[in-house]
Amino acid sequence: MAVRKTQSQHSLDIDGEVVPLLVRRHPQARRLILRLDEQGTGAVVTIPSHVSFQDGVDMAARKSDWIKRQLVKRPETVAFCDGVELPFLGVPHVVRHMPAGRGVRRVSSGDVVIETSAIEISGRPEHLSRRLTDWLKAQARREVSTRAHEKAHSIGKRVSRISIRDTRSRWGSCGSGGTLNFSWRLVLAPEHVLDYVVAHEVAHLVHRDHGDGFWALTDSLTARMDDARSWLNAFGRELHRYG
């Protein structure tokens, strides 16, 4: 028996730019849904089971002006390289390649007389991007884990596992059995924003919905919930520029 395809790859020509298009079938979809892909370089159309892939392509073609506007809004990518500036817990840091150094070291402007805090990375230049990414993920895990376990303990709950990923659709999630998932890019955000996202997911250990009880508990677990939510809505997308 033939296996029915669940997705189909296409492309659109939008004013001379070839835009990748993925049409995928989802059994729970009730209508056609168009959005940009996670990389922000192409489009994705989700279709119900009874709709053809071509219908999805045709829908994306009709919405090509919308796709073009969204692609224009894409934040410019900031590659990890010597001399680039990036935020660490919301504080600007300059990346410095130090071939003769050892490992990765954060130098705070409060530690020595320098104008800007820095992240110093040793080793060969072609390894800088990977080493910096690995270091940021490790810092994210440390910052998130400490907060998550402390907040969970304060409400009589237990975190069974913490996963650090590079998700674009959400900053965190709470799975079954006390598993919490977070985007490593939260370590780029201001500290109160990271703290809020951790509180949000820990609160889901008690409340699976987003009812009044959930928001009241989240607010009790972090100091600046409303400010953090506003910051994520306004600037969260910028965190995906880096790396």
Helices and strands as residue ranges (DSSP letters): E 7-14, E 17-25, E 33-36, E 43-47, H 53-62, H 64-72, E 85-88, E 91-97, E 104-107, E 117-121, G 125-127, H 128-154, E 161-165, E 172-174, G 176-178, E 179-183, G 184-188, H 191-203, H 212-221, H 225-235, G 236-241
